[in-house]
Amino acid sequence: MKLPTLRQGRRFWWDTLEAYVYLLPTLAVLGLFTFYPFVNAFLYSVYDIRTRTVAGPVVHATTDSTTWATTLARGRIPEELADALLKRGVARDDLWVRLRQADRWVVKDEASGQEYIIVREGEDLRVHQATTGWAMESVGWDNFARVFRDPDFAKALLNTTIYVAVSVPTTLLLALLLATLLNRAVRGKALFRLASFLPYITPIVAITMVWAWIYDRNYGLLNYFLGTVAGWFGAEFNLINWLNDPRWTKPALIIMSVWRFMGYQALILLAGMQGIDREYYEAARVDGAGPLAVWRKITVPMVTPQMFFLLIISLIGSFKIFEEVLILLQGPGPQKSALTVVYYVFTKAFDSGHYGLASAASVILFAVIFVLSLFQLTVVQKRVHYER
């Protein structure tokens, strides 16, 4: 084997360095918005992290501590303080004493929400602009134990698993059937392809607002359609309260998810179908195979690479469902029937302020997704047929 010369070696490293220079902006974005939060989630999961209001920069000081203390103890704002804050654009009528303690008072500006902490420092009183501080205490694996003991997390994991187990295979199956129909020579095929892809590129907020109207109990299109079909058969139909009945919140999310992603998956499967060598179909027709046998023995096996890809990305995406729950149900649903793992993480972090607990829950979610993805890559992939 001929070894590369020194000149060729230098050229190789120069080309490699040039490639990484072009990749640097993408790597910087991934590092800042993906890898950095990902690593921090692991680090924060072993800490009890809480926010607290602490004294920030000094905005005013006074030596008249006795008069100030007497006035603040009565729940009133000293004139000197009101004049000092007025220079910062704070109206006197918006100020009120929120907290009164010995040698410490908290004054709040109702208009902006900004707080000011007044503390005694020696013989003087200093007014500090309040800021948010972080308290971190190492707790080891206690956050994980608390998450597993929390009945809300168990419910969130169960709800998410049911959603994934139903929506993922249903979407893939319907997408396969839709791709088969779009692969046939029919009029308006391009229009049907565009229409099937539109739900995927439409903003989720707009989609959810439309579906909120569709699911309306009294005026929704879905109840009207079901009632009409029931009337054709002479059956009585009771209006379904899709968004306020715990029995129907998960089906509502699943129906909307299937409708949204079915067209996107169908186009990927359609691309795979159009890449199948036509000789396979001609040989099957010569052997006398029927349309169903051809579809089952040739079409489906030949698009298993695309199906495998869709199975992985839809599994990961379904476990991260959040926006639909937040916008459609404006919460976890009645009796927390639509509480998902990501929504659990959101509420623990931003509603309760338990950031360490939320980080532990996110790490558990990562572990679940990782194990399932690993199972697909090692077991399911063996059934994938790659054309050689």
Residue, then its C-alpha position, 0 to 999 in steps of 0.5 A: m500500500k502506498l503511504p501518503t506523502l508529507r504534502q498530501g498529509r498536510r493537505f488532508w489536515w488543511d481540508t479537515l480544518e477548513a471543513y470544521v471552520y464552515l461547521l463552526p457556526t452550527l456547532a456553536v448554536l448546538g453547543l449553546f442551545t442543545f449540549y449546554p442545557f443537556v449537560n446542565a440538566f444532569l448536573y442540576s438533577v443532584y441539587d435542590i435548587r430554589t430561587r429567592t429574592v435577595a438584595g441587589p444594587v443600592v439605589h438609595a441610602t439614609t441616615d434618618s433610620t429612626t424616622w424611616a423605621t417608624t414609618l415603614a413599621r406603620g406600612r407607610i412610605p417615607e417621603e425621602l424614599a418616595d422622592a428617590l424612587l420617583k426619580r427612577g420613574v416609580a409613582r408614589d401611589d404604586l408603592w406599598v410595604r409588602l413585608r415588615q420585619a425587624d431591620r428589614w422591609v420590602v417595598k413593591d412597585e405595583a405597576s412594574g412588579q419591581e421590589y426594593i429591599i430596605v435593610r439596616e447596615g450599621e446606623d444607616l438604612r440602605v435601599h437595594q433593588a431586589t434581584t433573584g438569587w439561587a440557592m443550591e444544595s447537593v442532595g445526591w439521588d434524593n430528587f430521583a427518589r422524590v420523582f419516583r414517589d410522586p403520584d403525579f409523575a407516575k400519572a404523567l408517565l402513564n399518560t405519555t406512554i398511552y399517548v405514544a403507544v396509540s398515536v405512533p403506530t396509528t399515524l404510521l399505519l394511516a400514513l402507509l395507506l395514504a402513501t399507497l393511494l398517493n402513489r397511484a396515478v390519480r387526477g389531482k395527485a399533486l394537490f392531494r400531496l400538498a393538502s396532506f403536508l399542510p398540517y405539518i407546516t402550519p404553526i401548532v398554535a393555529i392548529t390547536m386553536v382550530w381543533a379547540w373549536i372542532y372539539d367544542r361540546n355544543y358547537g364543535l364540528l366533530n360532535y356535529f359530524l358524529g351526530t349526523v352519522a348516528g342519525w343516518f342509522g337511527a341511533e341516539f348520540n350524546l354530545i361528547n365533552w372532549l376537553n372537559d371529560p377525563r375519558w376523552t382528553k387523551p383521545a382528543l390529543i391522539i386524534m389531533s396528533v395523527w391528523r397533524f403528522m400523517g401527511y408528513q410521514a406519508l410523503i416520506l413513505l411516498a418518496g421511498m415507494q417511488g424509488i422502488d425498482r419497477e422490475y420487482y412489480e413486473a416480475a410479480r405480475v408475471d408470476g400472477a401476484g394480485p395487488l394486495a400480495v404485491w403491496r404486502k410482499i414488495t411495497v411494504p418490505m421495500v419501504t421499511p427503511q423509511m418506516f424505521f426512520l419515522l418510527i424513531i423520530s415519531l417516538i422521540g417527538s411523541f414523548k416530548i408532547f407539551e404545546e398541545v396540552l398547554i394550548l388545547l387544554q390550558g393545563p393538564g386536563p380534568q383530573k390531570s388526565a392529560l398530564t404528560v412528562v414534559y408538562y410535569v417538568f414545566t410545572k415543577a420548574f416554573d410553577s413550583g420552583h423545584y428546578g432540581l426536581a424538574s431536572a431529575a424528571s427530565v433525565i428520567l425522560f431522557a433515559v426512557i427515550f434512550v432505552l427505547s431508541l436503543f431497542q429499535l436500533t438493535v432489535v427492530q432494525k434487524r427487520v429492516h430491508y435495505e435494497r442492495 
